[in-house]
Structures are given as structure tokens and as C-alpha cells.
Amino acid sequence: MEDSQFVIFIVFGCIWVVMGTAGVIALLKSDGQEIRFGKWGLIVALPIIIPIVIALAFGAFYYN
């Protein structure tokens, strides 16, 4: 029962990430722009995503 708070937090965080991604895609599509994801997008996205995943994994597995 103690871990339910962390699960709820992680689920809501994932929902917000999905909603933000969908919002950016909808914004780009409404302007008629092509959605491209090249090597520069990967260079920008990886330093953002990797620490988030590490922090969530640490929080999920450290206390078990």
C-alpha cells in the first residue's frame, strides 16, 4: 500500500508526457508542417529522457 503513491505519481507523469507529445504533434500538424525526427532531434531528446528514466527507475527499485 505504501508504493501506491509512487505508482499514482508515475502514472500521472506518464499521462502528462503523452499529452504534451500529442499537443506538440497536433500543433505541428495544424500548421501543415511535416513531422521529422532526425539526428539533431535525438541529440536534444536523449539528455532529457535518460535522466527522467533513471530517476524514475531509481525511485521505483531503490526502496524495494
HUJORA-V470993 format. One record per residue. N is the residue number from 1. PHI is phi in whole degrees, -180 to 180 (999 if undefined). PSI is psi in whole degrees, 0 to 359 (NA if undefined). BURIAL is I if it has 9 or more other ideal C-beta (glycine too) atoms within 8 Angstrom, else O. Layout:
N/PHI/PSI/BURIAL  N/PHI/PSI/BURIAL
//
This chain:
1/999/333/O  2/-67/328/O  3/-79/350/O  4/-64/329/O  5/-65/319/O  6/-69/322/I  7/-64/315/O  8/-62/317/O  9/-61/315/O  10/-67/319/I  11/-63/314/O  12/-66/325/O  13/-63/317/I  14/-64/320/O  15/-62/318/O  16/-65/321/O  17/-65/317/O  18/-65/318/O  19/-65/321/O  20/-65/318/O  21/-63/315/O  22/-63/323/O  23/-65/318/O  24/-66/318/O  25/-64/317/I  26/-64/321/O  27/-65/316/O  28/-68/321/I  29/-69/328/I  30/-69/333/O  31/-85/357/O  32/79/15/O  33/-83/147/O  34/-78/136/O  35/-90/115/O  36/-123/147/O  37/-133/96/O  38/-101/196/O  39/-68/329/O  40/-72/327/O  41/-65/323/I  42/-68/321/I  43/-64/326/O  44/-79/320/O  45/-75/322/O  46/-61/314/O  47/-66/343/O  48/-86/316/O  49/-77/319/O  50/-60/312/O  51/-64/327/O  52/-65/315/O  53/-64/318/O  54/-64/317/O  55/-64/317/O  56/-67/320/I  57/-66/319/O  58/-62/314/O  59/-64/326/I  60/-78/323/I  61/-103/343/O  62/-68/320/O  63/-89/2/O  64/-93/NA/O
//
